[in-house]
Amino acid sequence: MDHNPETGEVIEERGADGGARYPAASTLSDLMLMLKDGQFNADSSAPLQEFATKLEAAGIDNSKKVKGKITLSIDVEFDPDREFSVLTPSLAFKLPVEKHGATVAWFTSDGRLSPNKPRQGNLFGTIREVTTTEARTVRG
């Protein structure tokens, strides 16, 4: 049985059941592979691909730069009585919000939104149709 003389950590490649033992995580990549025995990393593949596809499509559709966000969060709960930590990972993807154009509106005194500026007289009301019953001749 090998061990690290500095830390006292037992270094074995196989557990009692013959399964592989993983070394302590030294990098974020090591930690990602350790989460849920690598299943968290594997399960993140499809959502990451979907995010990349949708973000690229949004940029192409709008013919401009678009921004997205990937958030990895790992809750760490340490239990001093049991001398171990429980790591609970989560992954969130945020795509840009699709905008549908802008509309100008004003707040009214009673807390509603209006397309008309309050306290300004109406310059143009509802357009009314004017019809005549007799035919007119336009002179040129």
C-alpha positions in Angstrom: 0.0 0.0 0.0 1.5 3.3 -1.1 1.0 6.6 0.7 2.0 10.2 0.3 4.6 10.9 3.1 3.6 14.6 3.2 -0.1 14.2 3.6 -0.5 10.6 4.8 -3.0 10.0 2.0 -3.2 6.4 1.0 -2.6 6.0 -2.7 -4.1 2.9 -4.2 -5.2 2.4 -7.7 -7.9 -0.1 -6.9 -10.5 -0.3 -4.2 -11.3 -3.5 -2.3 -14.0 -4.2 -4.9 -11.5 -3.9 -7.7 -13.0 -0.5 -8.9 -10.7 2.3 -9.8 -9.8 4.8 -7.1 -9.4 8.4 -8.1 -6.6 10.6 -6.8 -7.4 13.8 -4.9 -8.5 16.7 -7.2 -5.7 19.1 -8.0 -7.4 21.0 -10.8 -10.9 22.1 -11.7 -10.8 19.5 -14.4 -10.1 16.8 -11.9 -12.9 18.0 -9.7 -15.4 17.9 -12.7 -14.4 14.3 -13.4 -14.9 13.4 -9.7 -18.4 14.8 -9.4 -20.9 11.9 -9.4 -18.0 9.7 -10.5 -17.8 11.5 -13.9 -21.6 11.3 -14.6 -22.1 15.0 -14.0 -19.5 15.8 -16.7 -21.1 13.2 -19.1 -24.6 14.5 -18.5 -23.5 18.1 -19.2 -22.4 17.2 -22.8 -25.9 17.4 -24.4 -27.0 20.6 -22.7 -23.7 22.2 -23.6 -24.1 21.2 -27.3 -27.7 22.5 -27.3 -26.5 25.8 -25.8 -23.8 26.3 -28.4 -26.1 25.5 -31.3 -28.8 27.9 -30.1 -26.3 30.7 -29.3 -24.7 30.4 -32.8 -28.2 30.4 -34.4 -29.2 33.5 -32.5 -26.1 35.3 -33.8 -26.6 34.2 -37.4 -30.4 35.0 -37.3 -29.7 38.5 -35.9 -26.5 39.1 -37.9 -24.8 40.5 -34.8 -22.8 39.4 -31.8 -24.8 37.7 -29.1 -23.9 36.8 -25.5 -24.8 33.8 -23.4 -23.7 32.6 -20.0 -22.7 29.2 -18.6 -22.8 29.0 -14.8 -21.3 26.1 -12.9 -22.1 26.0 -9.2 -20.9 23.5 -6.7 -22.5 23.6 -3.2 -20.1 22.2 -0.6 -21.4 21.0 2.7 -18.8 19.9 5.2 -19.8 17.8 8.2 -17.2 18.0 10.9 -18.7 15.1 12.8 -18.3 12.7 9.8 -15.2 14.4 8.4 -16.3 14.6 4.8 -17.9 17.0 2.4 -20.9 16.5 0.1 -20.5 18.2 -3.2 -23.7 19.0 -5.2 -23.1 20.4 -8.7 -25.5 22.3 -10.9 -25.1 23.8 -14.3 -27.1 26.6 -15.9 -27.2 28.0 -19.4 -28.5 31.4 -20.2 -29.3 32.4 -23.8 -29.9 36.0 -24.9 -33.5 37.1 -24.6 -35.2 37.6 -28.0 -36.4 41.2 -28.3 -39.5 42.0 -30.3 -39.0 45.7 -31.0 -39.7 48.7 -28.8 -42.9 50.5 -27.9 -42.9 54.0 -26.3 -45.3 54.3 -23.4 -46.1 56.8 -20.6 -47.3 56.1 -17.1 -50.7 57.6 -16.3 -51.6 59.1 -12.9 -53.6 56.0 -12.0 -50.6 53.7 -12.7 -51.4 52.4 -16.2 -49.3 52.5 -19.3 -50.5 54.6 -22.2 -49.3 55.1 -25.8 -50.4 58.8 -25.4 -48.4 61.3 -23.5 -50.5 62.4 -20.4 -51.3 66.1 -20.0 -50.8 66.8 -23.7 -53.8 67.7 -25.8 -54.8 65.4 -28.6 -53.5 66.7 -31.9 -55.0 63.7 -33.8 -57.9 61.7 -32.6 -59.5 58.8 -34.2 -59.4 59.2 -38.0 -62.8 59.4 -39.4 -63.8 58.5 -42.9 -65.5 61.2 -45.0 -67.7 60.0 -47.8 -69.9 62.0 -50.1 -73.0 60.9 -51.9 -72.4 62.8 -55.0 -69.6 62.3 -57.5 -67.0 65.0 -57.9 -65.0 66.0 -60.9 -61.4 66.9 -60.3 -60.1 69.6 -62.5 -56.5 69.3 -63.7 
